[in-house]
Amino acid sequence: MTSGPAGLPPNDWLTLIISTTALVVSIIATFIGLRLQRREMRIAVRDQMTSVVQDLITTQTELNLLPPDTASSSEASRALNHKLTSLARQAMELDKIEGSVAFDVELIAIANALWTNGDRVAAERFFQRAAEEAPSDFYRSVNLRMYGGFLYQNGQPDQARTVFERAASCIACAHDLDKLHCAEVQQEWLGHEIAQPVRTAKARECYFAARQFLESISDVAMREQAMNEFHARWQWAGLADGPAPFGSRPSPT
């Protein structure tokens, strides 16, 4: 009788091959099973996150629409705040299980709910993630604007200005629609600056930057409509007097 490799008898060698093959197949099957299980879990968490965030947005809207200063609205406010807290915590737990399933807009919704409930540390974390995980420069700019607004209202104007600088730099502002967006960034920034206890030079810088973005729009009808809306929106603020601050003019495109 001839022997196989390593001096093993042919039958033992065949048994070894079969056992090894079975082990390899078992490992592959286990790996595939784990991958499928992981995928199914991710889909389940994604579905739950969608449902929770939709309920969260509905609850936040109901809370914002309550009439002020009535006994019934106070009772409803307590109930809705409790529901909002519960939903926000559910969303946070789902995010811990699968940290990549939430879209950036859902992260913003979670951040707003946490902010409403007073958990500002967690809210800031979700605002930051929404900006980092935005799918495009446009949405990154939008999310940064919301994050900047949060910082202004949280008493952090210096950090807020840094965030709005980032929001303003996300878009190249080379086309008319981009210029409208860039002007809106400056106007939103302006609104927060005017609301500060002490008005700084940044308010006028934002005013003139927004105006000059609008003045650079090439489409005549779009430019005229945008300028009319701009003047109607900010005429009361008394920012148009005097020359434009140095450095407020957008870069030529």
LUMNULO-798603 format. One record per residue (C-alpha): residue in one letter; z, x, y. Coordinates in Angstrom, 2 decimals. Example, Ala and Ser with C-alpha at 12.3 -4.5 7.8 and 13.67 -1.06 7.14 Angstrom:
2
 residu      up    east   north
      a    7.80   12.30   -4.50
      s    7.14   13.67   -1.06
//
This chain:
253
 residu      up    east   north
      m    0.00    0.00    0.00
      t   -0.95    1.37    3.37
      s    1.51    1.34    6.24
      g    1.00    0.19    9.83
      p    1.87    2.08   13.01
      a    5.30    3.70   13.14
      g    5.34    3.62    9.34
      l    5.91   -0.15    9.13
      p    4.51   -2.07    6.18
      p    1.54   -4.29    7.12
      n    3.54   -7.53    6.70
      d    6.33   -6.25    8.94
      w    3.81   -5.06   11.49
      l    2.13   -8.47   11.52
      t    5.50  -10.15   11.92
      l    6.27   -7.88   14.87
      i    2.96   -8.72   16.55
      i    3.51  -12.45   16.07
      s    7.09  -12.23   17.38
      t    6.03  -10.21   20.41
      t    3.20  -12.62   21.17
      a    5.57  -15.57   20.86
      l    8.02  -13.87   23.22
      v    5.31  -13.22   25.79
      v    4.07  -16.81   25.55
      s    7.64  -18.06   25.92
      i    8.19  -15.92   29.04
      i    4.92  -17.14   30.58
      a    5.77  -20.75   29.77
      t    9.23  -20.34   31.30
      f    7.74  -18.78   34.44
      i    5.18  -21.58   34.79
      g    7.90  -24.16   34.19
      l   10.09  -22.64   36.89
      r    7.15  -22.57   39.29
      l    6.41  -26.23   38.63
      q   10.08  -27.13   38.95
      r   10.24  -25.25   42.25
      r    7.13  -27.02   43.48
      e    8.50  -30.45   42.51
      m   11.79  -29.67   44.23
      r    9.97  -28.60   47.38
      i    7.93  -31.82   47.40
      a   11.10  -33.89   46.90
      v   12.90  -32.11   49.76
      r    9.80  -32.49   51.96
      d    9.75  -36.25   51.31
      q   13.46  -36.55   52.03
      m   13.13  -34.50   55.21
      t   10.32  -36.76   56.46
      s   12.41  -39.88   55.83
      v   15.58  -38.47   57.39
      v   13.81  -37.18   60.52
      q   11.98  -40.50   61.02
      d   15.34  -42.33   60.85
      l   16.82  -39.72   63.17
      i   14.10  -40.22   65.79
      t   14.47  -44.02   65.58
      t   18.24  -43.77   66.00
      q   17.91  -41.35   68.92
      t   15.47  -43.75   70.63
      e   17.79  -46.72   70.10
      l   20.66  -44.71   71.55
      n   18.63  -43.71   74.62
      l   17.60  -47.34   75.27
      l   21.13  -48.77   75.28
      p   22.12  -50.39   78.59
      p   24.88  -48.45   80.34
      d   28.50  -49.42   80.99
      t   28.98  -52.53   78.88
      a   31.46  -53.15   76.09
      s   28.74  -54.05   73.62
      s   26.69  -50.97   74.48
      s   29.76  -48.74   74.08
      e   30.39  -50.11   70.60
      a   26.72  -49.76   69.69
      s   26.71  -46.25   71.11
      r   29.59  -45.21   68.86
      a   27.84  -46.61   65.81
      l   24.52  -44.99   66.66
      n   26.16  -41.65   67.45
      h   27.88  -41.75   64.07
      k   24.57  -42.52   62.37
      l   22.83  -39.78   64.34
      t   25.48  -37.26   63.30
      s   25.10  -38.23   59.65
      l   21.32  -37.96   59.76
      a   21.42  -34.62   61.58
      r   23.75  -33.19   58.95
      q   21.55  -34.49   56.16
      a   18.57  -32.78   57.78
      m   20.53  -29.53   58.11
      e   21.49  -29.61   54.43
      l   17.90  -30.26   53.38
      d   16.85  -27.35   55.57
      k   19.36  -25.12   53.75
      i   17.83  -26.11   50.41
      e   14.25  -25.51   51.53
      g   14.13  -23.73   54.85
      s   10.34  -23.87   55.23
      v    9.58  -27.56   54.66
      a   10.35  -28.86   58.16
      f    7.54  -28.90   60.72
      d    8.25  -27.54   64.18
      v    8.30  -31.05   65.67
      e   10.92  -32.04   63.10
      l   13.01  -29.02   64.04
      i   12.85  -30.24   67.65
      a   14.03  -33.70   66.58
      i   16.94  -32.17   64.67
      a   17.78  -29.96   67.66
      n   17.81  -32.95   70.03
      a   20.10  -34.90   67.69
      l   22.50  -31.98   67.39
      w   22.43  -31.58   71.18
      t   23.23  -35.27   71.66
      n   26.18  -34.93   69.30
      g   27.50  -31.87   71.12
      d   26.71  -29.18   68.53
      r   24.96  -26.94   71.04
      v   25.10  -23.78   68.93
      a   23.24  -25.41   66.04
      a   20.91  -27.18   68.48
      e   19.90  -23.88   70.07
      r   19.23  -22.38   66.65
      f   16.80  -25.19   65.82
      f   15.11  -25.02   69.24
      q   14.55  -21.29   68.67
      r   13.09  -21.88   65.22
      a   10.76  -24.58   66.52
      a    9.32  -22.09   69.00
      e    9.03  -19.34   66.39
      e    7.41  -21.58   63.77
      a    4.96  -23.41   66.03
      p    1.47  -23.55   64.47
      s   -0.37  -22.54   67.66
      d    0.15  -21.08   71.13
      f   -0.14  -24.56   72.64
      y    2.68  -25.98   70.53
      r    4.72  -22.82   71.01
      s    4.47  -23.40   74.76
      v    5.49  -27.06   74.35
      n    8.48  -26.14   72.16
      l    9.56  -23.38   74.51
      r    9.53  -25.86   77.40
      m   11.92  -28.11   75.48
      y   14.10  -25.15   74.59
      g   14.12  -24.05   78.24
      g   15.12  -27.55   79.34
      f   18.00  -27.46   76.87
      l   19.18  -24.13   78.30
      y   19.02  -25.41   81.88
      q   21.09  -28.47   81.01
      n   23.44  -26.30   78.98
      g   24.29  -24.24   82.08
      q   22.24  -21.17   81.12
      p   19.64  -20.93   83.93
      d   18.91  -17.22   83.54
      q   18.11  -17.58   79.83
      a   16.14  -20.74   80.62
      r   13.95  -18.88   83.13
      t   13.16  -16.24   80.50
      v   12.14  -18.98   78.05
      f    9.96  -20.71   80.65
      e    8.30  -17.37   81.40
      r    7.39  -17.20   77.72
      a    6.14  -20.80   77.78
      a    3.96  -20.02   80.80
      s    2.46  -16.94   79.15
      c    1.47  -18.63   75.88
      i   -1.75  -20.15   77.25
      a   -4.58  -18.11   78.77
      c   -5.37  -20.90   81.29
      a   -9.07  -20.05   81.24
      h  -10.39  -23.63   80.90
      d   -9.69  -26.79   82.87
      l   -7.51  -28.46   80.22
      d   -5.57  -25.23   79.80
      k   -5.06  -25.12   83.57
      l   -3.64  -28.64   83.47
      h   -1.21  -27.53   80.78
      c   -0.24  -24.41   82.71
      a    0.35  -26.49   85.83
      e    2.53  -28.89   83.84
      v    4.62  -25.97   82.55
      q    5.23  -24.89   86.15
      q    6.03  -28.44   87.28
      e    8.52  -28.97   84.47
      w   10.09  -25.62   85.34
      l   10.14  -26.71   89.01
      g   11.97  -29.92   88.10
      h   14.74  -27.97   86.41
      e   14.99  -25.51   89.30
      i   15.31  -28.29   91.87
      a   18.11  -29.83   89.80
      q   20.19  -26.65   90.03
      p   23.25  -26.77   92.32
      v   21.73  -24.02   94.48
      r   17.96  -24.02   94.96
      t   16.46  -20.56   94.52
      a   13.11  -19.06   95.49
      k   11.92  -19.77   91.95
      a   11.42  -23.43   92.87
      r    8.79  -22.58   95.50
      e    7.16  -20.07   93.17
      c    6.78  -22.77   90.52
      y    5.46  -25.24   93.10
      f    2.74  -22.94   94.38
      a    1.85  -21.65   90.91
      a    1.32  -25.23   89.71
      r   -0.69  -26.16   92.81
      q   -2.94  -23.15   92.48
      f   -3.60  -23.79   88.81
      l   -4.72  -27.30   89.76
      e   -6.82  -26.05   92.67
      s   -8.66  -23.73   90.27
      i   -9.88  -26.60   88.06
      s  -13.68  -26.61   88.17
      d  -14.26  -30.30   87.37
      v  -14.14  -32.07   90.75
      a  -12.92  -35.46   89.53
      m  -10.25  -33.91   87.30
      r   -9.10  -31.62   90.12
      e   -8.85  -34.41   92.70
      q   -6.90  -36.70   90.37
      a   -4.55  -33.90   89.35
      m   -3.96  -32.85   92.96
      n   -3.26  -36.44   94.06
      e   -0.72  -36.84   91.28
      f    0.81  -33.48   92.13
      h    1.31  -34.31   95.82
      a    2.71  -37.76   94.99
      r    5.13  -36.21   92.51
      w    6.50  -33.44   94.76
      q    5.96  -34.56   98.36
      w    9.64  -35.43   98.70
      a   10.79  -31.92   97.74
      g    9.66  -30.21  100.98
      l    8.21  -27.21   99.19
      a    4.73  -27.16  100.72
      d    5.75  -25.66  104.08
      g    5.07  -22.00  104.70
      p    2.89  -19.50  102.87
      a    2.79  -19.24   99.11
      p    5.36  -16.80   97.72
      f    3.95  -13.41   96.82
      g    2.94  -13.27   93.16
      s    2.83  -17.04   92.63
      r   -0.97  -17.25   92.45
      p   -2.34  -17.40   88.91
      s   -4.47  -14.49   87.77
      p   -8.19  -15.11   88.36
      t  -10.12  -16.16   85.27
//
